[in-house]
Amino acid sequence: MDLKCPICHNPLELVGTHAHCDSCDNDIEVQANCPECHQPLEVLKACGAVDFFCQHGHGLISKKRVEFTPL
């Protein structure tokens, strides 16, 4: 993920389904998109784990492959 904070432009750290900026202590909502079809992914949460599922035929998507965009 190569997202930058819109306030201070420092890199954001992904925390679950949002991003956090340590520099300005700001939380940013992000949308998870499929790397294949670029459509929003369904976020599945269970037992502390977060998984991503593409409803457009690409199945489960690894967190490392998900494209995150700020909302």
mmCIF file of the N, C-alpha and C atoms, coordinates in Angstrom:
data_MODEL
# 
_entry.id   MODEL 
# 
loop_
_atom_site.group_PDB 
_atom_site.id 
_atom_site.type_symbol 
_atom_site.label_atom_id 
_atom_site.label_alt_id 
_atom_site.label_comp_id 
_atom_site.label_asym_id 
_atom_site.label_entity_id 
_atom_site.label_seq_id 
_atom_site.pdbx_PDB_ins_code 
_atom_site.Cartn_x 
_atom_site.Cartn_y 
_atom_site.Cartn_z 
_atom_site.occupancy 
_atom_site.B_iso_or_equiv 
_atom_site.pdbx_formal_charge 
_atom_site.auth_seq_id 
_atom_site.auth_comp_id 
_atom_site.auth_asym_id 
_atom_site.auth_atom_id 
_atom_site.pdbx_PDB_model_num 
ATOM 1   N N  . MET A 1 1  ? 0.846   -1.176  0.000   1.00 0.00 ? 1  MET A N  1 
ATOM 2   C CA . MET A 1 1  ? 0.000   0.000   0.000   1.00 0.00 ? 1  MET A CA 1 
ATOM 3   C C  . MET A 1 1  ? 0.887   1.234   0.000   1.00 0.00 ? 1  MET A C  1 
ATOM 4   N N  . ASP A 1 2  ? 0.596   2.151   -0.883  1.00 0.00 ? 2  ASP A N  1 
ATOM 5   C CA . ASP A 1 2  ? 1.394   3.359   -0.995  1.00 0.00 ? 2  ASP A CA 1 
ATOM 6   C C  . ASP A 1 2  ? 0.502   4.589   -0.838  1.00 0.00 ? 2  ASP A C  1 
ATOM 7   N N  . LEU A 1 3  ? -0.323  4.597   0.209   1.00 0.00 ? 3  LEU A N  1 
ATOM 8   C CA . LEU A 1 3  ? -1.208  5.728   0.459   1.00 0.00 ? 3  LEU A CA 1 
ATOM 9   C C  . LEU A 1 3  ? -0.511  6.752   1.333   1.00 0.00 ? 3  LEU A C  1 
ATOM 10  N N  . LYS A 1 4  ? -0.811  8.011   1.087   1.00 0.00 ? 4  LYS A N  1 
ATOM 11  C CA . LYS A 1 4  ? -0.245  9.108   1.869   1.00 0.00 ? 4  LYS A CA 1 
ATOM 12  C C  . LYS A 1 4  ? -1.372  9.824   2.609   1.00 0.00 ? 4  LYS A C  1 
ATOM 13  N N  . CYS A 1 5  ? -1.046  10.356  3.766   1.00 0.00 ? 5  CYS A N  1 
ATOM 14  C CA . CYS A 1 5  ? -2.002  11.121  4.563   1.00 0.00 ? 5  CYS A CA 1 
ATOM 15  C C  . CYS A 1 5  ? -2.367  12.405  3.808   1.00 0.00 ? 5  CYS A C  1 
ATOM 16  N N  . PRO A 1 6  ? -3.673  12.706  3.681   1.00 0.00 ? 6  PRO A N  1 
ATOM 17  C CA . PRO A 1 6  ? -4.067  13.926  2.976   1.00 0.00 ? 6  PRO A CA 1 
ATOM 18  C C  . PRO A 1 6  ? -3.719  15.209  3.738   1.00 0.00 ? 6  PRO A C  1 
ATOM 19  N N  . ILE A 1 7  ? -3.409  15.088  5.029   1.00 0.00 ? 7  ILE A N  1 
ATOM 20  C CA . ILE A 1 7  ? -3.095  16.264  5.840   1.00 0.00 ? 7  ILE A CA 1 
ATOM 21  C C  . ILE A 1 7  ? -1.595  16.556  5.847   1.00 0.00 ? 7  ILE A C  1 
ATOM 22  N N  . CYS A 1 8  ? -0.781  15.537  6.228   1.00 0.00 ? 8  CYS A N  1 
ATOM 23  C CA . CYS A 1 8  ? 0.665   15.764  6.366   1.00 0.00 ? 8  CYS A CA 1 
ATOM 24  C C  . CYS A 1 8  ? 1.496   15.074  5.284   1.00 0.00 ? 8  CYS A C  1 
ATOM 25  N N  . HIS A 1 9  ? 0.858   14.264  4.436   1.00 0.00 ? 9  HIS A N  1 
ATOM 26  C CA . HIS A 1 9  ? 1.500   13.575  3.306   1.00 0.00 ? 9  HIS A CA 1 
ATOM 27  C C  . HIS A 1 9  ? 2.532   12.527  3.713   1.00 0.00 ? 9  HIS A C  1 
ATOM 28  N N  . ASN A 1 10 ? 2.470   12.049  4.940   1.00 0.00 ? 10 ASN A N  1 
ATOM 29  C CA . ASN A 1 10 ? 3.323   10.944  5.379   1.00 0.00 ? 10 ASN A CA 1 
ATOM 30  C C  . ASN A 1 10 ? 2.630   9.624   5.048   1.00 0.00 ? 10 ASN A C  1 
ATOM 31  N N  . PRO A 1 11 ? 3.396   8.526   4.970   1.00 0.00 ? 11 PRO A N  1 
ATOM 32  C CA . PRO A 1 11 ? 2.787   7.220   4.658   1.00 0.00 ? 11 PRO A CA 1 
ATOM 33  C C  . PRO A 1 11 ? 1.772   6.794   5.723   1.00 0.00 ? 11 PRO A C  1 
ATOM 34  N N  . LEU A 1 12 ? 0.724   6.108   5.258   1.00 0.00 ? 12 LEU A N  1 
ATOM 35  C CA . LEU A 1 12 ? -0.307  5.595   6.154   1.00 0.00 ? 12 LEU A CA 1 
ATOM 36  C C  . LEU A 1 12 ? -0.051  4.129   6.458   1.00 0.00 ? 12 LEU A C  1 
ATOM 37  N N  . GLU A 1 13 ? -0.428  3.712   7.660   1.00 0.00 ? 13 GLU A N  1 
ATOM 38  C CA . GLU A 1 13 ? -0.321  2.311   8.073   1.00 0.00 ? 13 GLU A CA 1 
ATOM 39  C C  . GLU A 1 13 ? -1.712  1.705   8.067   1.00 0.00 ? 13 GLU A C  1 
ATOM 40  N N  . LEU A 1 14 ? -1.861  0.563   7.409   1.00 0.00 ? 14 LEU A N  1 
ATOM 41  C CA . LEU A 1 14 ? -3.151  -0.106  7.329   1.00 0.00 ? 14 LEU A CA 1 
ATOM 42  C C  . LEU A 1 14 ? -3.461  -0.790  8.656   1.00 0.00 ? 14 LEU A C  1 
ATOM 43  N N  . VAL A 1 15 ? -4.637  -0.495  9.214   1.00 0.00 ? 15 VAL A N  1 
ATOM 44  C CA . VAL A 1 15 ? -5.097  -1.093  10.466  1.00 0.00 ? 15 VAL A CA 1 
ATOM 45  C C  . VAL A 1 15 ? -6.508  -1.610  10.222  1.00 0.00 ? 15 VAL A C  1 
ATOM 46  N N  . GLY A 1 16 ? -6.624  -2.909  9.941   1.00 0.00 ? 16 GLY A N  1 
ATOM 47  C CA . GLY A 1 16 ? -7.933  -3.487  9.648   1.00 0.00 ? 16 GLY A CA 1 
ATOM 48  C C  . GLY A 1 16 ? -8.480  -2.947  8.343   1.00 0.00 ? 16 GLY A C  1 
ATOM 49  N N  . THR A 1 17 ? -9.587  -2.225  8.412   1.00 0.00 ? 17 THR A N  1 
ATOM 50  C CA . THR A 1 17 ? -10.212 -1.690  7.203   1.00 0.00 ? 17 THR A CA 1 
ATOM 51  C C  . THR A 1 17 ? -10.081 -0.170  7.114   1.00 0.00 ? 17 THR A C  1 
ATOM 52  N N  . HIS A 1 18 ? -9.149  0.400   7.871   1.00 0.00 ? 18 HIS A N  1 
ATOM 53  C CA . HIS A 1 18 ? -8.863  1.824   7.740   1.00 0.00 ? 18 HIS A CA 1 
ATOM 54  C C  . HIS A 1 18 ? -7.352  2.026   7.813   1.00 0.00 ? 18 HIS A C  1 
ATOM 55  N N  . ALA A 1 19 ? -6.908  3.226   7.502   1.00 0.00 ? 19 ALA A N  1 
ATOM 56  C CA . ALA A 1 19 ? -5.485  3.548   7.547   1.00 0.00 ? 19 ALA A CA 1 
ATOM 57  C C  . ALA A 1 19 ? -5.255  4.582   8.644   1.00 0.00 ? 19 ALA A C  1 
ATOM 58  N N  . HIS A 1 20 ? -4.074  4.536   9.258   1.00 0.00 ? 20 HIS A N  1 
ATOM 59  C CA . HIS A 1 20 ? -3.753  5.433   10.363  1.00 0.00 ? 20 HIS A CA 1 
ATOM 60  C C  . HIS A 1 20 ? -2.452  6.170   10.065  1.00 0.00 ? 20 HIS A C  1 
ATOM 61  N N  . CYS A 1 21 ? -2.446  7.465   10.337  1.00 0.00 ? 21 CYS A N  1 
ATOM 62  C CA . CYS A 1 21 ? -1.234  8.275   10.203  1.00 0.00 ? 21 CYS A CA 1 
ATOM 63  C C  . CYS A 1 21 ? -0.658  8.500   11.596  1.00 0.00 ? 21 CYS A C  1 
ATOM 64  N N  . ASP A 1 22 ? 0.553   8.003   11.824  1.00 0.00 ? 22 ASP A N  1 
ATOM 65  C CA . ASP A 1 22 ? 1.199   8.188   13.128  1.00 0.00 ? 22 ASP A CA 1 
ATOM 66  C C  . ASP A 1 22 ? 1.618   9.632   13.359  1.00 0.00 ? 22 ASP A C  1 
ATOM 67  N N  . SER A 1 23 ? 1.952   10.353  12.299  1.00 0.00 ? 23 SER A N  1 
ATOM 68  C CA . SER A 1 23 ? 2.455   11.725  12.433  1.00 0.00 ? 23 SER A CA 1 
ATOM 69  C C  . SER A 1 23 ? 1.398   12.682  12.961  1.00 0.00 ? 23 SER A C  1 
ATOM 70  N N  . CYS A 1 24 ? 0.197   12.637  12.386  1.00 0.00 ? 24 CYS A N  1 
ATOM 71  C CA . CYS A 1 24 ? -0.849  13.566  12.824  1.00 0.00 ? 24 CYS A CA 1 
ATOM 72  C C  . CYS A 1 24 ? -1.978  12.863  13.576  1.00 0.00 ? 24 CYS A C  1 
ATOM 73  N N  . ASP A 1 25 ? -1.800  11.570  13.880  1.00 0.00 ? 25 ASP A N  1 
ATOM 74  C CA . ASP A 1 25 ? -2.771  10.773  14.631  1.00 0.00 ? 25 ASP A CA 1 
ATOM 75  C C  . ASP A 1 25 ? -4.161  10.837  13.989  1.00 0.00 ? 25 ASP A C  1 
ATOM 76  N N  . ASN A 1 26 ? -4.190  10.690  12.663  1.00 0.00 ? 26 ASN A N  1 
ATOM 77  C CA . ASN A 1 26 ? -5.417  10.786  11.891  1.00 0.00 ? 26 ASN A CA 1 
ATOM 78  C C  . ASN A 1 26 ? -5.794  9.407   11.344  1.00 0.00 ? 26 ASN A C  1 
ATOM 79  N N  . ASP A 1 27 ? -7.083  9.058   11.397  1.00 0.00 ? 27 ASP A N  1 
ATOM 80  C CA . ASP A 1 27 ? -7.572  7.817   10.801  1.00 0.00 ? 27 ASP A CA 1 
ATOM 81  C C  . ASP A 1 27 ? -8.279  8.143   9.492   1.00 0.00 ? 27 ASP A C  1 
ATOM 82  N N  . ILE A 1 28 ? -7.967  7.380   8.445   1.00 0.00 ? 28 ILE A N  1 
ATOM 83  C CA . ILE A 1 28 ? -8.521  7.596   7.115   1.00 0.00 ? 28 ILE A CA 1 
ATOM 84  C C  . ILE A 1 28 ? -9.278  6.336   6.710   1.00 0.00 ? 28 ILE A C  1 
ATOM 85  N N  . GLU A 1 29 ? -10.527 6.497   6.258   1.00 0.00 ? 29 GLU A N  1 
ATOM 86  C CA . GLU A 1 29 ? -11.276 5.346   5.739   1.00 0.00 ? 29 GLU A CA 1 
ATOM 87  C C  . GLU A 1 29 ? -10.746 5.006   4.357   1.00 0.00 ? 29 GLU A C  1 
ATOM 88  N N  . VAL A 1 30 ? -10.549 3.716   4.112   1.00 0.00 ? 30 VAL A N  1 
ATOM 89  C CA . VAL A 1 30 ? -10.085 3.260   2.810   1.00 0.00 ? 30 VAL A CA 1 
ATOM 90  C C  . VAL A 1 30 ? -11.042 2.206   2.274   1.00 0.00 ? 30 VAL A C  1 
ATOM 91  N N  . GLN A 1 31 ? -11.077 2.099   0.959   1.00 0.00 ? 31 GLN A N  1 
ATOM 92  C CA . GLN A 1 31 ? -11.902 1.094   0.300   1.00 0.00 ? 31 GLN A CA 1 
ATOM 93  C C  . GLN A 1 31 ? -10.982 0.047   -0.300  1.00 0.00 ? 31 GLN A C  1 
ATOM 94  N N  . ALA A 1 32 ? -11.306 -1.216  -0.077  1.00 0.00 ? 32 ALA A N  1 
ATOM 95  C CA . ALA A 1 32 ? -10.546 -2.328  -0.647  1.00 0.00 ? 32 ALA A CA 1 
ATOM 96  C C  . ALA A 1 32 ? -11.119 -2.668  -2.017  1.00 0.00 ? 32 ALA A C  1 
ATOM 97  N N  . ASN A 1 33 ? -10.250 -2.675  -3.042  1.00 0.00 ? 33 ASN A N  1 
ATOM 98  C CA . ASN A 1 33 ? -10.677 -2.992  -4.403  1.00 0.00 ? 33 ASN A CA 1 
ATOM 99  C C  . ASN A 1 33 ? -9.925  -4.208  -4.916  1.00 0.00 ? 33 ASN A C  1 
ATOM 100 N N  . CYS A 1 34 ? -10.585 -4.974  -5.784  1.00 0.00 ? 34 CYS A N  1 
ATOM 101 C CA . CYS A 1 34 ? -9.993  -6.160  -6.398  1.00 0.00 ? 34 CYS A CA 1 
ATOM 102 C C  . CYS A 1 34 ? -8.890  -5.738  -7.376  1.00 0.00 ? 34 CYS A C  1 
ATOM 103 N N  . PRO A 1 35 ? -7.722  -6.386  -7.332  1.00 0.00 ? 35 PRO A N  1 
ATOM 104 C CA . PRO A 1 35 ? -6.649  -6.042  -8.263  1.00 0.00 ? 35 PRO A CA 1 
ATOM 105 C C  . PRO A 1 35 ? -6.939  -6.496  -9.693  1.00 0.00 ? 35 PRO A C  1 
ATOM 106 N N  . GLU A 1 36 ? -7.912  -7.393  -9.875  1.00 0.00 ? 36 GLU A N  1 
ATOM 107 C CA . GLU A 1 36 ? -8.256  -7.899  -11.204 1.00 0.00 ? 36 GLU A CA 1 
ATOM 108 C C  . GLU A 1 36 ? -9.309  -7.033  -11.895 1.00 0.00 ? 36 GLU A C  1 
ATOM 109 N N  . CYS A 1 37 ? -10.438 -6.790  -11.206 1.00 0.00 ? 37 CYS A N  1 
ATOM 110 C CA . CYS A 1 37 ? -11.544 -6.066  -11.837 1.00 0.00 ? 37 CYS A CA 1 
ATOM 111 C C  . CYS A 1 37 ? -11.730 -4.654  -11.271 1.00 0.00 ? 37 CYS A C  1 
ATOM 112 N N  . HIS A 1 38 ? -10.976 -4.300  -10.238 1.00 0.00 ? 38 HIS A N  1 
ATOM 113 C CA . HIS A 1 38 ? -10.981 -2.966  -9.619  1.00 0.00 ? 38 HIS A CA 1 
ATOM 114 C C  . HIS A 1 38 ? -12.332 -2.593  -9.009  1.00 0.00 ? 38 HIS A C  1 
ATOM 115 N N  . GLN A 1 39 ? -13.153 -3.593  -8.702  1.00 0.00 ? 39 GLN A N  1 
ATOM 116 C CA . GLN A 1 39 ? -14.440 -3.379  -8.049  1.00 0.00 ? 39 GLN A CA 1 
ATOM 117 C C  . GLN A 1 39 ? -14.247 -3.510  -6.532  1.00 0.00 ? 39 GLN A C  1 
ATOM 118 N N  . PRO A 1 40 ? -15.123 -2.872  -5.725  1.00 0.00 ? 40 PRO A N  1 
ATOM 119 C CA . PRO A 1 40 ? -15.018 -2.996  -4.265  1.00 0.00 ? 40 PRO A CA 1 
ATOM 120 C C  . PRO A 1 40 ? -15.123 -4.452  -3.811  1.00 0.00 ? 40 PRO A C  1 
ATOM 121 N N  . LEU A 1 41 ? -14.323 -4.786  -2.798  1.00 0.00 ? 41 LEU A N  1 
ATOM 122 C CA . LEU A 1 41 ? -14.317 -6.126  -2.228  1.00 0.00 ? 41 LEU A CA 1 
ATOM 123 C C  . LEU A 1 41 ? -15.198 -6.178  -0.994  1.00 0.00 ? 41 LEU A C  1 
ATOM 124 N N  . GLU A 1 42 ? -15.749 -7.349  -0.730  1.00 0.00 ? 42 GLU A N  1 
ATOM 125 C CA . GLU A 1 42 ? -16.477 -7.590  0.508   1.00 0.00 ? 42 GLU A CA 1 
ATOM 126 C C  . GLU A 1 42 ? -15.444 -7.893  1.583   1.00 0.00 ? 42 GLU A C  1 
ATOM 127 N N  . VAL A 1 43 ? -15.570 -7.254  2.732   1.00 0.00 ? 43 VAL A N  1 
ATOM 128 C CA . VAL A 1 43 ? -14.648 -7.465  3.838   1.00 0.00 ? 43 VAL A CA 1 
ATOM 129 C C  . VAL A 1 43 ? -15.262 -8.491  4.778   1.00 0.00 ? 43 VAL A C  1 
ATOM 130 N N  . LEU A 1 44 ? -14.531 -9.584  5.020   1.00 0.00 ? 44 LEU A N  1 
ATOM 131 C CA . LEU A 1 44 ? -14.992 -10.649 5.902   1.00 0.00 ? 44 LEU A CA 1 
ATOM 132 C C  . LEU A 1 44 ? -14.164 -10.608 7.174   1.00 0.00 ? 44 LEU A C  1 
ATOM 133 N N  . LYS A 1 45 ? -14.823 -10.457 8.319   1.00 0.00 ? 45 LYS A N  1 
ATOM 134 C CA . LYS A 1 45 ? -14.124 -10.399 9.605   1.00 0.00 ? 45 LYS A CA 1 
ATOM 135 C C  . LYS A 1 45 ? -14.563 -11.567 10.467  1.00 0.00 ? 45 LYS A C  1 
ATOM 136 N N  . ALA A 1 46 ? -13.589 -12.318 11.000  1.00 0.00 ? 46 ALA A N  1 
ATOM 137 C CA . ALA A 1 46 ? -13.894 -13.436 11.891  1.00 0.00 ? 46 ALA A CA 1 
ATOM 138 C C  . ALA A 1 46 ? -12.695 -13.728 12.771  1.00 0.00 ? 46 ALA A C  1 
ATOM 139 N N  . CYS A 1 47 ? -12.916 -13.841 14.050  1.00 0.00 ? 47 CYS A N  1 
ATOM 140 C CA . CYS A 1 47 ? -11.877 -14.212 15.021  1.00 0.00 ? 47 CYS A CA 1 
ATOM 141 C C  . CYS A 1 47 ? -10.645 -13.311 14.919  1.00 0.00 ? 47 CYS A C  1 
ATOM 142 N N  . GLY A 1 48 ? -10.856 -12.035 14.663  1.00 0.00 ? 48 GLY A N  1 
ATOM 143 C CA . GLY A 1 48 ? -9.746  -11.096 14.582  1.00 0.00 ? 48 GLY A CA 1 
ATOM 144 C C  . GLY A 1 48 ? -9.076  -11.028 13.215  1.00 0.00 ? 48 GLY A C  1 
ATOM 145 N N  . ALA A 1 49 ? -9.412  -11.934 12.313  1.00 0.00 ? 49 ALA A N  1 
ATOM 146 C CA . ALA A 1 49 ? -8.816  -11.932 10.971  1.00 0.00 ? 49 ALA A CA 1 
ATOM 147 C C  . ALA A 1 49 ? -9.698  -11.114 10.027  1.00 0.00 ? 49 ALA A C  1 
ATOM 148 N N  . VAL A 1 50 ? -9.054  -10.481 9.046   1.00 0.00 ? 50 VAL A N  1 
ATOM 149 C CA . VAL A 1 50 ? -9.765  -9.723  8.019   1.00 0.00 ? 50 VAL A CA 1 
ATOM 150 C C  . VAL A 1 50 ? -9.410  -10.332 6.671   1.00 0.00 ? 50 VAL A C  1 
ATOM 151 N N  . ASP A 1 51 ? -10.414 -10.782 5.938   1.00 0.00 ? 51 ASP A N  1 
ATOM 152 C CA . ASP A 1 51 ? -10.223 -11.360 4.608   1.00 0.00 ? 51 ASP A CA 1 
ATOM 153 C C  . ASP A 1 51 ? -11.035 -10.552 3.607   1.00 0.00 ? 51 ASP A C  1 
ATOM 154 N N  . PHE A 1 52 ? -10.665 -10.677 2.332   1.00 0.00 ? 52 PHE A N  1 
ATOM 155 C CA . PHE A 1 52 ? -11.313 -9.914  1.273   1.00 0.00 ? 52 PHE A CA 1 
ATOM 156 C C  . PHE A 1 52 ? -11.823 -10.859 0.202   1.00 0.00 ? 52 PHE A C  1 
ATOM 157 N N  . PHE A 1 53 ? -13.070 -10.640 -0.227  1.00 0.00 ? 53 PHE A N  1 
ATOM 158 C CA . PHE A 1 53 ? -13.712 -11.516 -1.202  1.00 0.00 ? 53 PHE A CA 1 
ATOM 159 C C  . PHE A 1 53 ? -14.262 -10.699 -2.357  1.00 0.00 ? 53 PHE A C  1 
ATOM 160 N N  . CYS A 1 54 ? -13.949 -11.109 -3.586  1.00 0.00 ? 54 CYS A N  1 
ATOM 161 C CA . CYS A 1 54 ? -14.466 -10.452 -4.790  1.00 0.00 ? 54 CYS A CA 1 
ATOM 162 C C  . CYS A 1 54 ? -15.740 -11.166 -5.223  1.00 0.00 ? 54 CYS A C  1 
ATOM 163 N N  . GLN A 1 55 ? -16.833 -10.426 -5.290  1.00 0.00 ? 55 GLN A N  1 
ATOM 164 C CA . GLN A 1 55 ? -18.114 -10.986 -5.704  1.00 0.00 ? 55 GLN A CA 1 
ATOM 165 C C  . GLN A 1 55 ? -18.264 -11.024 -7.224  1.00 0.00 ? 55 GLN A C  1 
ATOM 166 N N  . HIS A 1 56 ? -17.205 -10.668 -7.942  1.00 0.00 ? 56 HIS A N  1 
ATOM 167 C CA . HIS A 1 56 ? -17.258 -10.621 -9.401  1.00 0.00 ? 56 HIS A CA 1 
ATOM 168 C C  . HIS A 1 56 ? -16.455 -11.756 -10.027 1.00 0.00 ? 56 HIS A C  1 
ATOM 169 N N  . GLY A 1 57 ? -16.321 -12.872 -9.279  1.00 0.00 ? 57 GLY A N  1 
ATOM 170 C CA . GLY A 1 57 ? -15.723 -14.080 -9.843  1.00 0.00 ? 57 GLY A CA 1 
ATOM 171 C C  . GLY A 1 57 ? -14.253 -14.311 -9.543  1.00 0.00 ? 57 GLY A C  1 
ATOM 172 N N  . HIS A 1 58 ? -13.624 -13.471 -8.733  1.00 0.00 ? 58 HIS A N  1 
ATOM 173 C CA . HIS A 1 58 ? -12.204 -13.656 -8.451  1.00 0.00 ? 58 HIS A CA 1 
ATOM 174 C C  . HIS A 1 58 ? -11.942 -14.274 -7.081  1.00 0.00 ? 58 HIS A C  1 
ATOM 175 N N  . GLY A 1 59 ? -12.984 -14.562 -6.319  1.00 0.00 ? 59 GLY A N  1 
ATOM 176 C CA . GLY A 1 59 ? -12.860 -15.280 -5.046  1.00 0.00 ? 59 GLY A CA 1 
ATOM 177 C C  . GLY A 1 59 ? -12.129 -14.511 -3.967  1.00 0.00 ? 59 GLY A C  1 
ATOM 178 N N  . LEU A 1 60 ? -11.479 -15.255 -3.070  1.00 0.00 ? 60 LEU A N  1 
ATOM 179 C CA . LEU A 1 60 ? -10.717 -14.642 -1.985  1.00 0.00 ? 60 LEU A CA 1 
ATOM 180 C C  . LEU A 1 60 ? -9.478  -13.953 -2.548  1.00 0.00 ? 60 LEU A C  1 
ATOM 181 N N  . ILE A 1 61 ? -9.202  -12.759 -2.048  1.00 0.00 ? 61 ILE A N  1 
ATOM 182 C CA . ILE A 1 61 ? -8.059  -11.969 -2.499  1.00 0.00 ? 61 ILE A CA 1 
ATOM 183 C C  . ILE A 1 61 ? -7.121  -11.772 -1.312  1.00 0.00 ? 61 ILE A C  1 
ATOM 184 N N  . SER A 1 62 ? -5.857  -12.065 -1.522  1.00 0.00 ? 62 SER A N  1 
ATOM 185 C CA . SER A 1 62 ? -4.842  -11.886 -0.488  1.00 0.00 ? 62 SER A CA 1 
ATOM 186 C C  . SER A 1 62 ? -4.738  -10.413 -0.095  1.00 0.00 ? 62 SER A C  1 
ATOM 187 N N  . LYS A 1 63 ? -4.544  -10.171 1.194   1.00 0.00 ? 63 LYS A N  1 
ATOM 188 C CA . LYS A 1 63 ? -4.397  -8.803  1.695   1.00 0.00 ? 63 LYS A CA 1 
ATOM 189 C C  . LYS A 1 63 ? -3.243  -8.087  0.996   1.00 0.00 ? 63 LYS A C  1 
ATOM 190 N N  . LYS A 1 64 ? -2.225  -8.815  0.597   1.00 0.00 ? 64 LYS A N  1 
ATOM 191 C CA . LYS A 1 64 ? -1.066  -8.225  -0.073  1.00 0.00 ? 64 LYS A CA 1 
ATOM 192 C C  . LYS A 1 64 ? -1.407  -7.735  -1.477  1.00 0.00 ? 64 LYS A C  1 
ATOM 193 N N  . ARG A 1 65 ? -2.459  -8.293  -2.093  1.00 0.00 ? 65 ARG A N  1 
ATOM 194 C CA . ARG A 1 65 ? -2.831  -7.928  -3.459  1.00 0.00 ? 65 ARG A CA 1 
ATOM 195 C C  . ARG A 1 65 ? -3.933  -6.884  -3.531  1.00 0.00 ? 65 ARG A C  1 
ATOM 196 N N  . VAL A 1 66 ? -4.613  -6.634  -2.425  1.00 0.00 ? 66 VAL A N  1 
ATOM 197 C CA . VAL A 1 66 ? -5.740  -5.709  -2.416  1.00 0.00 ? 66 VAL A CA 1 
ATOM 198 C C  . VAL A 1 66 ? -5.260  -4.292  -2.751  1.00 0.00 ? 66 VAL A C  1 
ATOM 199 N N  . GLU A 1 67 ? -6.034  -3.584  -3.573  1.00 0.00 ? 67 GLU A N  1 
ATOM 200 C CA . GLU A 1 67 ? -5.754  -2.187  -3.879  1.00 0.00 ? 67 GLU A CA 1 
ATOM 201 C C  . GLU A 1 67 ? -6.601  -1.325  -2.943  1.00 0.00 ? 67 GLU A C  1 
ATOM 202 N N  . PHE A 1 68 ? -5.946  -0.536  -2.104  1.00 0.00 ? 68 PHE A N  1 
ATOM 203 C CA . PHE A 1 68 ? -6.658  0.326   -1.169  1.00 0.00 ? 68 PHE A CA 1 
ATOM 204 C C  . PHE A 1 68 ? -6.697  1.741   -1.718  1.00 0.00 ? 68 PHE A C  1 
ATOM 205 N N  . THR A 1 69 ? -7.882  2.359   -1.667  1.00 0.00 ? 69 THR A N  1 
ATOM 206 C CA . THR A 1 69 ? -8.028  3.748   -2.088  1.00 0.00 ? 69 THR A CA 1 
ATOM 207 C C  . THR A 1 69 ? -8.759  4.518   -0.985  1.00 0.00 ? 69 THR A C  1 
ATOM 208 N N  . PRO A 1 70 ? -8.351  5.770   -0.716  1.00 0.00 ? 70 PRO A N  1 
ATOM 209 C CA . PRO A 1 70 ? -9.042  6.553   0.313   1.00 0.00 ? 70 PRO A CA 1 
ATOM 210 C C  . PRO A 1 70 ? -10.454 6.919   -0.131  1.00 0.00 ? 70 PRO A C  1 
ATOM 211 N N  . LEU A 1 71 ? -11.351 7.010   0.828   1.00 0.00 ? 71 LEU A N  1 
ATOM 212 C CA . LEU A 1 71 ? -12.746 7.399   0.525   1.00 0.00 ? 71 LEU A CA 1 
ATOM 213 C C  . LEU A 1 71 ? -12.910 8.890   0.640   1.00 0.00 ? 71 LEU A C  1 
# 
